[in-house]
């Protein structure tokens, strides 16, 4: 009888810990917060970073029909300001989209979004326009 009670207690304890760990790993990802995440140095610094690091796809340089192409990259800025879950949201030019995704994944940390005085995960969509000269 004592062994059954101990076994039941141990099982409940494990189940509780598993449930708590699962809840923590599935924290809410906000769309809008009191203080949205920002690239360190601001928007101008972000576009400077993009301009300095994007390698314009050669196939697109030769085809002016893609000039002005805007790719939308969706990602989550986590509590530490790291870019996670980056994916292509909208594109008409696959080489442009792949390059935009590559460079977003390599971005340095951002200032995390804040809600009620706490850092939170925030979904962000970044438009990146490819212009040929």
C-alpha positions, -999 to 999 in steps of 0.1 A, spaced: 0 0 0 28 24 9 46 15 -23 15 23 -43 12 57 -26 48 65 -32 46 54 -68 15 75 -74 31 106 -57 62 102 -78 42 99 -110 22 130 -101 54 149 -94 69 139 -127 37 149 -145 36 183 -128 72 190 -138 67 179 -174 36 201 -176 54 231 -162 83 227 -186 59 224 -215 41 256 -205 75 275 -202 87 263 -236 54 274 -253 54 310 -240 32 334 -258 46 352 -288 32 387 -290 23 405 -321 22 440 -305 37 451 -272 42 482 -252 78 485 -264 84 468 -297 118 451 -303 144 473 -320 176 468 -339 205 482 -317 212 516 -331 177 520 -346 161 516 -380 188 535 -399 215 512 -384 195 482 -394 192 493 -430 229 501 -430 236 466 -418 214 451 -445 229 472 -472 265 463 -461 258 426 -458 233 415 -485 249 399 -515 227 408 -544 219 376 -563 237 376 -597 207 362 -616 186 392 -603 213 417 -613 210 405 -648 172 406 -649 158 441 -643 122 428 -639 131 421 -602 143 456 -595 122 470 -567 113 435 -555 102 435 -518 107 403 -498 89 400 -464 108 380 -437 89 370 -406 107 362 -374 105 362 -336 127 384 -314 131 364 -282 136 377 -247 174 379 -252 169 399 -284 180 369 -306 163 363 -340 145 330 -341 119 312 -363 129 333 -394 110 324 -425 100 339 -458 65 354 -456 60 368 -491 82 368 -521 81 369 -559 119 363 -564 132 332 -549 169 342 -550 161 375 -533 140 357 -507 168 332 -499 194 360 -495 171 381 -473 164 351 -451 201 344 -449 210 379 -438 182 382 -413 193 349 -396 228 364 -392 215 397 -376 231 407 -343 209 408 -312 181 433 -310 167 451 -280 140 428 -268 103 438 -268 88 447 -234 54 441 -220 44 450 -184 81 457 -176 92 422 -188 111 411 -219 88 390 -241 89 372 -274 76 393 -303 68 384 -339 82 408 -364 79 412 -402 107 430 -420 103 442 -456 135 441 -476 135 458 -510 160 448 -537 169 476 -561 191 473 -591 212 503 -601 
